Amino acid sequence: MTVLPIHNHGLDASRLILGCMGLGGGWTRDPIESAHVKQAQEAVETALDRGIHMFDHADIYAFGKAETVFGQVLQQNPALRERMIIQSKLGIRFPDEAKGVPARYDFSKEYILESVDGILSRLGIDYLDVLLLHRPDALMDAREVAEAFHQLKASGKARYFGVSNMSAGQIRLLQSQLSEKLVVNQLELSLNKIGWLETGIHVNQDAARNNIFPEGTLEYCQMENIQLQAWGSLAKGLYSGASLQDASDNVKSTASLVKRLAEEKQTSREAIVLAWLMKHPAAIQPVIGTTDPSRIQACAEAENIELSRDEWYSLYVSSRGVSLP
């Protein structure tokens, strides 16, 4: 069994995470309806039944409704909380059109503390198991973030801390001021978004100039025992049933290969896509964004799938569309 880096920090997290962005009725200001609560309840129960007990939120998802509807599920069955690891993210602020202020990022101490109180209120819980900073704030003062984290830890409102979409350098800067170890870095990693692999493959290659994935981040997280979580892990269903009408040739060929492997292994296409991520020695923890119970079950099959080295490389090379250098 794969030992996740997050386990070494005392968090017995599941191999997969259920991403909750799709809960709450979508990105509208419309009120929550009973159907939205039922959807959330079915997704949560299916995940727990299949051994997925870590749940990923962000304060902005569905304008806060994703957390609110999840909280209503917990209110109906409070005992569920003890079976869960709940994680949420903060730091993205929506535009204030009345004041002419654009969307921006905010890691100020005041905003972090205010945001956590809002998250806990919407979820109806006393503490977060993990709190992540959502996207890098260009004005981040690491000392100010450290003060906020210290206060949250001391008050019992957050147990562990991490980041999302950060490079090794940004994490090092933040960690330099923290007494607590950062335990998570959540990045976009998938069979379709392969920059995290290309960075290593393209060492001393001209192709490296076109890769935007921050060099050394994957290795740094492995060395520092920081759990890599993969958002967008299913690549929006590109390889597991989404329309390929406008897709590139390499996406189409990769989808075909995924389908063939799923048939050979008598499993779902989602399981193949996730198993490909999970085979990497960084012990990546995929976040699955679906709320469809059947797809949650399909994803859960990934834990029982083992890809050979040849199968793994066949998928990788197919996705990149050209032979390895």
C-alpha positions as CSV (number, residue, x, y, z in Angstrom):
1,M,0.0,0.0,0.0
2,T,1.3,3.5,-0.9
3,V,2.2,5.6,2.1
4,L,1.1,9.2,1.4
5,P,3.4,11.9,2.7
6,I,0.5,13.4,4.5
7,H,0.3,10.2,6.6
8,N,3.7,11.0,8.0
9,H,2.2,14.2,9.5
10,G,-0.5,12.3,11.4
11,L,-3.3,12.7,8.9
12,D,-4.8,9.3,7.8
13,A,-6.1,10.6,4.5
14,S,-7.7,8.5,1.8
15,R,-5.8,7.9,-1.4
16,L,-8.4,9.9,-3.3
17,I,-10.0,13.2,-2.4
18,L,-13.5,14.3,-3.4
19,G,-13.4,17.8,-4.7
20,C,-16.6,19.7,-3.8
21,M,-16.5,22.6,-6.4
22,G,-19.5,21.0,-8.2
23,L,-21.8,21.2,-5.1
24,G,-24.3,23.9,-4.3
25,G,-26.0,24.5,-7.6
26,G,-23.2,26.0,-9.6
27,W,-21.7,29.5,-10.0
28,T,-24.9,31.5,-9.5
29,R,-26.3,33.6,-6.8
30,D,-29.5,31.6,-6.8
31,P,-30.5,30.1,-3.4
32,I,-29.8,26.5,-2.4
33,E,-32.6,24.1,-3.2
34,S,-33.4,20.7,-1.7
35,A,-32.2,19.0,-4.8
36,H,-28.7,20.5,-4.2
37,V,-28.7,19.1,-0.7
38,K,-29.7,15.7,-2.0
39,Q,-26.9,15.8,-4.6
40,A,-24.3,16.6,-2.0
41,Q,-25.6,13.9,0.3
42,E,-25.5,11.3,-2.4
43,A,-22.0,12.3,-3.4
44,V,-20.7,12.3,0.2
45,E,-22.3,9.0,1.0
46,T,-20.9,7.4,-2.2
47,A,-17.4,8.7,-1.5
48,L,-17.4,7.4,2.1
49,D,-18.8,4.0,1.1
50,R,-15.9,3.7,-1.4
51,G,-13.3,4.6,1.2
52,I,-12.9,8.3,0.1
53,H,-13.0,10.3,3.3
54,M,-11.1,13.4,2.5
55,F,-13.1,16.3,1.1
56,D,-11.7,19.4,-0.7
57,H,-13.4,22.8,-0.6
58,A,-12.6,26.4,-1.2
59,D,-14.5,29.4,0.2
60,I,-15.2,30.7,-3.4
61,Y,-16.7,27.5,-4.8
62,A,-20.2,28.3,-6.1
63,F,-19.9,31.6,-4.3
64,G,-19.8,29.8,-0.9
65,K,-22.7,27.6,-1.6
66,A,-20.6,24.5,-2.0
67,E,-19.5,24.7,1.6
68,T,-23.0,25.7,2.8
69,V,-24.7,22.7,1.2
70,F,-22.0,20.4,2.5
71,G,-22.6,21.9,6.0
72,Q,-26.3,21.1,5.6
73,V,-25.4,17.5,4.9
74,L,-23.4,17.4,8.1
75,Q,-26.2,19.1,10.0
76,Q,-28.5,16.3,9.0
77,N,-26.0,13.7,10.1
78,P,-23.4,15.1,12.5
79,A,-21.7,11.8,13.0
80,L,-20.3,12.0,9.5
81,R,-17.8,14.7,10.6
82,E,-15.8,12.1,12.6
83,R,-15.4,10.0,9.5
84,M,-14.0,12.9,7.4
85,I,-10.9,14.9,6.8
86,I,-12.1,18.4,5.6
87,Q,-9.8,20.7,3.7
88,S,-10.6,24.2,2.4
89,K,-8.8,27.0,0.6
90,L,-8.9,30.8,0.8
91,G,-7.3,33.9,-0.6
92,I,-9.2,34.6,-3.8
93,R,-11.4,37.6,-3.6
94,F,-14.1,38.3,-6.2
95,P,-14.4,41.7,-8.0
96,D,-16.2,44.5,-6.2
97,E,-17.8,46.2,-9.1
98,A,-19.4,48.9,-7.0
99,K,-16.0,50.1,-5.9
100,G,-14.3,49.3,-9.3
101,V,-12.0,46.8,-7.6
102,P,-11.0,43.8,-9.7
103,A,-10.6,40.1,-8.7
104,R,-7.4,39.8,-6.5
105,Y,-5.6,37.6,-4.1
106,D,-5.3,38.4,-0.4
107,F,-3.1,36.7,2.2
108,S,-3.3,39.5,4.8
109,K,-3.7,38.3,8.3
110,E,-7.0,40.0,8.7
111,Y,-8.5,38.4,5.6
112,I,-7.1,34.9,6.4
113,L,-8.7,35.0,9.9
114,E,-12.0,36.4,8.5
115,S,-12.1,33.8,5.8
116,V,-11.6,30.9,8.1
117,D,-14.5,32.1,10.3
118,G,-16.6,32.2,7.2
119,I,-15.6,28.7,6.1
120,L,-16.3,27.2,9.5
121,S,-19.7,29.0,9.7
122,R,-20.8,27.7,6.2
123,L,-19.6,24.2,6.9
124,G,-21.1,24.2,10.4
125,I,-17.9,22.8,12.0
126,D,-15.5,23.9,14.7
127,Y,-12.2,23.3,12.9
128,L,-10.6,22.5,9.5
129,D,-8.3,19.5,9.3
130,V,-6.3,21.3,6.6
131,L,-6.2,24.9,5.5
132,L,-4.7,25.8,2.1
133,L,-3.7,29.2,0.6
134,H,-5.5,29.1,-2.8
135,R,-3.3,31.0,-5.3
136,P,-0.1,33.0,-4.7
137,D,-0.7,36.5,-3.5
138,A,1.9,38.9,-5.1
139,L,1.8,41.0,-1.9
140,M,2.2,38.0,0.5
141,D,4.1,38.9,3.7
142,A,5.3,35.5,5.0
143,R,5.5,36.8,8.5
144,E,1.9,38.0,8.4
145,V,0.7,34.7,7.1
146,A,2.7,33.0,9.9
147,E,1.0,35.1,12.5
148,A,-2.4,34.2,11.1
149,F,-1.5,30.5,11.0
150,H,-0.2,30.6,14.6
151,Q,-3.4,32.2,15.8
152,L,-5.6,29.6,13.9
153,K,-3.6,26.7,15.3
154,A,-3.7,28.1,18.9
155,S,-7.5,28.6,18.7
156,G,-8.0,25.2,17.3
157,K,-9.7,26.4,14.1
158,A,-7.1,24.7,11.8
159,R,-5.0,21.6,12.5
160,Y,-2.7,21.6,9.5
161,F,-1.6,24.1,6.8
162,G,-0.6,23.9,3.1
163,V,-0.7,25.8,-0.2
164,S,-2.1,25.5,-3.7
165,N,-0.5,26.4,-7.0
166,M,2.9,27.4,-5.4
167,S,6.4,26.8,-6.6
168,A,9.3,25.5,-4.5
169,G,10.7,29.0,-4.0
170,Q,7.3,30.4,-2.7
171,I,6.9,27.5,-0.3
172,R,10.4,27.9,1.0
173,L,9.8,31.6,1.6
174,L,6.6,30.9,3.5
175,Q,8.1,28.0,5.4
176,S,11.0,30.1,6.6
177,Q,8.6,32.0,8.9
178,L,6.4,29.2,10.0
179,S,6.8,27.0,13.1
180,E,4.4,24.5,11.5
181,K,5.4,22.3,8.6
182,L,3.4,22.9,5.4
183,V,1.9,19.5,4.5
184,V,0.2,20.0,1.1
185,N,0.8,21.6,-2.3
186,Q,-2.2,21.3,-4.6
187,L,-1.3,21.7,-8.3
188,E,-2.9,20.9,-11.6
189,L,-1.5,17.5,-12.6
190,S,-3.1,15.1,-15.0
191,L,-2.6,13.0,-18.1
192,N,-3.4,16.1,-20.1
193,K,-1.4,18.6,-18.1
194,I,2.0,17.0,-18.1
195,G,4.3,20.0,-17.5
196,W,5.3,18.5,-14.1
197,L,6.9,15.6,-16.0
198,E,8.2,17.5,-19.0
199,T,10.2,19.7,-16.7
200,G,12.4,16.7,-15.8
201,I,12.4,15.2,-19.2
202,H,13.5,18.4,-20.9
203,V,16.6,19.1,-18.8
204,N,19.2,20.4,-21.3
205,Q,16.6,20.5,-24.1
206,D,15.4,23.4,-26.1
207,A,11.8,22.3,-25.4
208,A,12.2,23.4,-21.8
209,R,11.7,27.0,-22.8
210,N,8.0,26.4,-23.5
211,N,7.3,24.7,-20.2
212,I,5.7,26.8,-17.5
213,F,5.8,24.3,-14.6
214,P,8.2,25.6,-11.9
215,E,11.4,23.6,-12.1
216,G,12.3,21.7,-9.0
217,T,8.8,21.9,-7.4
218,L,8.0,18.2,-7.7
219,E,11.3,17.2,-6.3
220,Y,11.2,19.7,-3.5
221,C,7.8,18.5,-2.3
222,Q,9.0,14.9,-2.3
223,M,12.1,15.8,-0.3
224,E,10.2,17.9,2.2
225,N,7.4,15.4,2.7
226,I,4.8,17.7,1.3
227,Q,1.8,16.0,-0.1
228,L,1.2,16.6,-3.8
229,Q,-2.5,16.8,-4.5
230,A,-3.7,16.9,-8.2
231,W,-6.6,19.2,-9.1
232,G,-8.0,18.6,-12.5
233,S,-6.8,15.0,-12.2
234,L,-9.5,13.7,-14.6
235,A,-8.7,16.4,-17.2
236,K,-12.4,17.3,-17.5
237,G,-13.2,13.9,-18.7
238,L,-11.2,14.1,-21.9
239,Y,-10.2,10.5,-21.6
240,S,-13.3,9.1,-20.0
241,G,-16.2,10.1,-22.1
242,A,-16.2,13.9,-22.8
243,S,-16.7,15.0,-26.4
244,L,-13.6,14.9,-28.5
245,Q,-15.0,16.8,-31.5
246,D,-12.5,19.6,-31.2
247,A,-9.7,17.7,-29.5
248,S,-6.2,17.3,-30.9
249,D,-5.0,14.1,-32.4
250,N,-2.9,13.2,-29.4
251,V,-5.9,13.6,-27.1
252,K,-8.0,11.4,-29.3
253,S,-5.3,8.7,-29.5
254,T,-4.7,8.9,-25.8
255,A,-8.4,8.5,-25.1
256,S,-8.4,5.4,-27.4
257,L,-5.5,4.0,-25.5
258,V,-7.2,4.6,-22.1
259,K,-10.3,2.9,-23.4
260,R,-8.3,-0.1,-24.5
261,L,-6.5,-0.5,-21.2
262,A,-9.7,-0.1,-19.3
263,E,-11.3,-3.0,-21.3
264,E,-8.2,-5.2,-20.9
265,K,-8.1,-4.6,-17.1
266,Q,-11.9,-4.7,-16.8
267,T,-12.1,-1.4,-15.1
268,S,-13.3,2.1,-15.8
269,R,-11.6,4.7,-18.0
270,E,-11.5,7.0,-15.0
271,A,-9.6,4.4,-13.0
272,I,-6.9,4.2,-15.7
273,V,-6.4,8.0,-15.8
274,L,-6.1,8.2,-12.1
275,A,-3.9,5.0,-11.8
276,W,-1.5,6.7,-14.2
277,L,-1.1,9.6,-11.8
278,M,-1.0,7.4,-8.7
279,K,1.9,5.2,-10.1
280,H,4.3,8.1,-9.9
281,P,6.7,7.7,-6.9
282,A,5.7,11.2,-5.6
283,A,2.5,9.4,-4.2
284,I,0.2,12.0,-5.8
285,Q,-3.2,12.3,-4.2
286,P,-5.8,13.0,-7.0
287,V,-8.7,15.3,-6.3
288,I,-11.7,14.1,-8.3
289,G,-14.2,16.8,-9.1
290,T,-17.2,14.8,-10.1
291,T,-20.4,14.7,-8.0
292,D,-22.0,11.9,-10.0
293,P,-22.1,8.8,-7.8
294,S,-21.5,6.4,-10.7
295,R,-18.3,8.3,-11.6
296,I,-17.2,8.5,-8.0
297,Q,-17.5,4.7,-7.9
298,A,-15.6,4.5,-11.2
299,C,-12.8,6.6,-9.8
300,A,-12.5,4.5,-6.7
301,E,-11.5,1.5,-8.8
302,A,-8.2,3.2,-9.4
303,E,-6.8,2.0,-6.1
304,N,-7.0,-1.6,-7.4
305,I,-5.3,-0.9,-10.8
306,E,-1.6,-1.4,-11.4
307,L,-0.1,-0.1,-14.6
308,S,3.1,-1.6,-15.9
309,R,6.0,0.7,-16.7
310,D,5.4,0.1,-20.4
311,E,1.7,1.0,-20.0
312,W,2.5,4.1,-18.0
313,Y,5.0,5.3,-20.6
314,S,2.7,4.5,-23.5
315,L,0.1,6.8,-22.0
316,Y,2.6,9.5,-21.3
317,V,4.1,9.5,-24.8
318,S,0.7,9.4,-26.3
319,S,-0.4,12.4,-24.3
320,R,2.7,14.5,-25.2
321,G,2.1,13.7,-28.9
322,V,5.8,13.2,-29.8
323,S,8.4,10.7,-29.0
324,L,10.6,11.3,-26.0
325,P,13.9,13.1,-26.8
